[in-house]
Amino acid sequence: MKATGIVRRIDDIGRVIIPKELRDAMRFEPGDQVEIFVDDDAIVYRKYKAAEIALDLLADLEESVSGLDDFERKEIERHIRRIEMLLNQDKAPDAAATAIERKGK
């Protein structure tokens, strides 16, 4: 890990302010979702990327359909391609995730 020399206090309800210089360097924007990890004695914040996670899950799904008959496999693969196209569009990942969620209901 890289030391920054920046020290912040935790307030009464557990908040820590990430300095503007770090937010700018990491391209954190107001409203971004942040994923939190624990690594030994460190807490790590990373910008949450729902589209990347969804694409990884789709790749896993595609591998798991190999045992199906041709028709079923092709049908599932067609849906996977449509979802990948949605996720890879220049739209916000949240919009793509919402569209997928609605389709499943």
C-alpha positions in Angstrom: 0.0 0.0 0.0 1.1 3.6 -0.6 1.2 6.0 2.3 -0.4 9.4 1.8 0.4 11.1 5.1 -3.3 12.1 5.5 -4.9 11.4 8.9 -8.7 11.8 9.5 -10.9 11.3 12.6 -13.9 9.0 12.7 -17.0 11.1 13.8 -19.6 10.1 16.3 -21.5 7.9 13.8 -18.6 6.3 12.2 -18.0 8.5 9.2 -14.6 9.3 7.7 -14.2 12.0 5.1 -12.1 11.0 2.1 -10.0 14.1 1.2 -10.8 15.8 -2.1 -7.3 15.1 -3.5 -7.8 11.4 -3.1 -11.4 11.4 -4.4 -10.1 13.3 -7.5 -7.2 10.9 -8.0 -9.4 7.9 -7.7 -12.2 9.5 -9.8 -14.8 9.2 -7.1 -17.9 11.3 -7.9 -20.8 12.2 -5.6 -23.3 9.4 -5.7 -20.7 6.7 -6.7 -21.2 3.4 -4.9 -18.1 2.2 -3.0 -17.3 -1.4 -2.2 -15.5 -2.0 1.2 -13.0 -4.7 1.8 -10.9 -5.8 4.8 -7.3 -6.9 4.1 -5.6 -8.0 7.3 -5.5 -4.8 9.3 -6.6 -2.4 6.5 -10.0 -1.2 5.3 -10.0 -0.8 1.5 -12.5 1.3 -0.5 -13.0 0.6 -4.2 -15.5 2.1 -6.7 -18.2 -0.5 -7.1 -18.5 -1.7 -10.7 -21.8 -3.6 -11.1 -21.4 -4.1 -14.8 -18.0 -5.9 -14.4 -19.4 -8.2 -11.8 -22.4 -9.0 -13.9 -20.2 -9.8 -16.9 -18.1 -12.2 -14.8 -21.3 -13.9 -13.6 -22.5 -14.3 -17.2 -19.1 -15.9 -18.2 -19.6 -18.4 -15.4 -23.2 -19.1 -16.5 -22.0 -19.6 -20.1 -19.5 -22.3 -18.9 -22.2 -24.0 -16.9 -24.6 -24.5 -19.8 -22.3 -26.9 -21.7 -24.2 -30.0 -20.5 -27.5 -28.8 -21.9 -28.9 -29.9 -25.3 -28.2 -27.7 -28.3 -31.6 -25.9 -28.3 -31.5 -25.0 -24.6 -27.8 -24.0 -24.7 -28.3 -21.8 -27.8 -31.3 -20.1 -26.2 -29.4 -19.3 -23.0 -26.4 -18.1 -24.9 -28.6 -15.8 -26.9 -30.0 -14.2 -23.7 -26.4 -13.9 -22.4 -25.4 -12.0 -25.5 -28.3 -9.6 -25.1 -27.4 -9.0 -21.4 -23.8 -8.4 -22.3 -24.8 -5.9 -25.0 -26.8 -4.0 -22.4 -24.0 -4.0 -19.9 -21.4 -2.9 -22.5 -23.5 0.1 -23.7 -22.3 3.5 -22.7 -25.3 3.8 -20.4 -24.9 3.9 -16.6 -24.3 0.4 -15.2 -27.2 0.9 -12.8 -29.6 1.4 -15.7 -28.4 -1.9 -17.3 -28.7 -3.7 -14.0 -32.2 -2.3 -13.4 -33.3 -3.5 -16.9 -31.9 -7.0 -16.2 -33.6 -7.0 -12.8 -37.0 -6.0 -14.4 -36.7 -8.7 -17.1 -36.2 -11.4 -14.5 -39.4 -10.5 -12.6 
